[in-house]
Amino acid sequence: MNINLPYRPERPAKPRNAGITMMMDKGLSTIEAESYIENNAPYTDLVKLGFGTSVFSSNVEKKISLYHEAGIRVYFGGTLFEAFVVRNMLDEYIRLAEQYKLTVVEVSDGSMFMHHSQKLEYIQKLSKNFTVLSEVGSKQKGVEIADEVWAEMMKTEIQAGSWKVIGEARESGTIGIYHSDGSVNTGLIDLINKKLDPASVIWEAPSGKQQAWFIKQMGPNVNLGNIAYNDVIPLECLRQGLRGDTFLDFLPGEMKEFKPDTDKYRKLD
């Protein structure tokens, strides 16, 4: 920390189980990754190599090594997992993850149909050798999952061996746990929090407003994902009350009594 300020919420040290930030890498070069690490490594727990970008990005193996050396765990996005599974190539996917020395994998079914019992089998199998993140929710507009079913799916995936379950939102933040206008589906979120330990869920929250909502509702150590590479430090500011949306949230009571000097804002004659 460059500047010491009191009354900031405590943040657990890495490796941490709560307060996780997952950055979505959508094709950063190795030079961009090095620059990112210099400034953001202390605040980044996971990097997801988004959807199928690893197929086309140059020097992926070197980039993964850079992240690992900085203490950041890396995994392929769930869409790549599905691309292998739909082609009946799970064993090839496992070998690919081992080739790149990944310790984390994501199991999802957002782009393809997969019976939930089959998804649980994938989680059980992969969790023997990897840390598994599983994602719940469809990437397709118009596919509705009842709130009770959604929460139950998350619960059974944790039981099957997932370390964390991810609430789907895509990088747009307009689907899954959000309405089409980007607002939070509060009924679904409340139900999930009743059914699961909140620390077991990573909420995809690509926009600043969504990040602020979760922090204000669940505290500074809520797990958040799909964060853009240039939004990780701004998110840390939100977590620690150093942006307007959460500025007063973590201060002592007497400091929250903000009373503007109304005379200052009167129109001058």
Order of alpha helices (4+ residues) and beta strands (2+ residues): beta-alpha-beta-alpha-beta-alpha-alpha-beta-alpha-beta-alpha-beta-alpha-beta-alpha-beta-alpha
